[in-house]
């Protein structure tokens, strides 16, 4: 693997790369969804749809998948790092789109439980396939050793940020 030139700040290079990946929705060379295109979160993009809304929906769906059906809005809020009212709004948006269901907990009528629908699971599966394909495209030309080294370095990088 080539070392960066001496005049390149590695921290700045990593920050730029991470920012570019975020901006391109994990697709190198792509600048997110264009208005009017169908996005991966059950919406048709447009000028009234904020990109963070789709990110929040994905984080909620992914977290619910990890926690398992039956999580409360408060549990989801804590897991995705938002306040309870924001999580409640995102859950409501997901309910409207048919991605999750919200029901009253049978053991505590004050608590709502959230569950993924088949449509919500399909959205997650599609997004995961898209992300994997994007990573595979980005790694085209890397040797197996370089791929393993990058994976190990990124794991250390993420662990260092916790």
N, C-alpha and C positions, 0 to 999 in steps of 0.2 A: 504494500500500500504506500502511495506517495505521501511524504510528509508535506505539510503546508509550507509555503515559502516563509523565510524568516521575517518578512515584513507583514505577514498576516497574523492578526491577533486571533488565536484559536477560539477564545470565548466569544468574540464578535462573530466569527465564522459560524460557530454552532448556533448562536442566537439568530443569525440571519437565516440559516437553514431551517431551524424550527419555525420561525415566522413564515417563511415561504411555504413550508408544508401546511401550516394552519391556513394560510390565505388561499391555498390551492385545494383545500379539502383533501389533502393527502395525495393529490394527483399532480406530480411534477409537470410544470408547463401549463397548468390549467388554473384559471382564476375564479374558481367557485361556479355556482350555477348562474346562468343568465336568466333574466326575467322571462317568464313564460315557459321555461323548461320544468319538467317534473323533477323534483329532487328526491333524495332517498328517504325522506321522512313523511311521506304521505301528503305532500303539499305541492302545489304548483306555484313556483316562485313568482314574485312580482314586487312592485315597489313598496307594497305595504307589509311584506313579510321580512322581518329583521333576521339576518343570518343567525344571531344568537338564539332566536326562538327554536330553530331547527337543532342547534347544538344542545340546547336544554332538553328538548324532547328526546334526542338520542341518548344523552346521559341518563335521563330518567328511565328510559326503556332498558338500557344496558344494565343499570343498577338494579332495577326490578328483576331482571333476568338472573343477576348474580345473587340477590337476596332471596329470591323465590316469591311466588305469589303469596299474597296475604300481608305484605308490608303495609304499614300505615303511611299517610302523607308525612307525618313527623319523622318517621324512620327514613323515608326517602329524602326528605329535606336535609337531614343530618348527613346522610351518605353522599349526597351530591354537593354539599357545601353551600346551600342556599337557605334563606329563611322559610318558615312554614307557609306564609302567604304566597310567596313566589312558587314554591313546590305545588301548592294547591292550584294555582293558575295553570301550571304546566300539566298537571294531572288532568285538569278540566279540558285543556286543549287536546290532550291525548284521548280522552273519553269521546270528545266531539268527532275526532278522526277515526274512532273505532279501534284504536291501538291498545287501549286498556279498558278495563271495567272498574267501576268503583261500587262497592257494596257495603252495607252495614255489617260490622263484625257481629257474628251470632252470639258471642260471649260478652260483648260490651257495646251496647247500642250507641254510645258516644263516639265510637271509633269507626272510621272507614277503612276498608282493606282494598288494596289495589291489586289487580291481576292482569297479566298480559293476555291479549287475545291472539288468535291465530294470525290476524293481520299484523299485530305488533311484533310477533315472533318472525314473521316473514320480512318485515322492515329491518329488523336486526340482522337476520341472515343475509339479506341483500347487501346491507352496509358493510358487514364483515367480509363478504366476498369482494366487494369493491375495494376495501382497504387492503386486503391481501393482494389483489391484482395490482394495485398501485405500488405496493412494496416490491412485488416481483418485478414490475417494470423498472423501478428505480434501481434495483440490484442487478439488472441486466449488465453483463460484462464483469461483474465481480466474481472472483474465484470462490470456491466453497470455503477456503480458509479466510478470505476477506469477509465473507458473509458472517462466519462464526465470530471473527474478531469484532466486527461492527456490533453484532448482537451482544457480545459480552461487554463491550465498552458502553453501549447505550444502557444496558441493565445497571452498570455501575453508576452511570450518570444520573439515572432516575433515582436509584437508591440514595445517592448523595444529596438529592434535593428534598428528601423526606425529613 
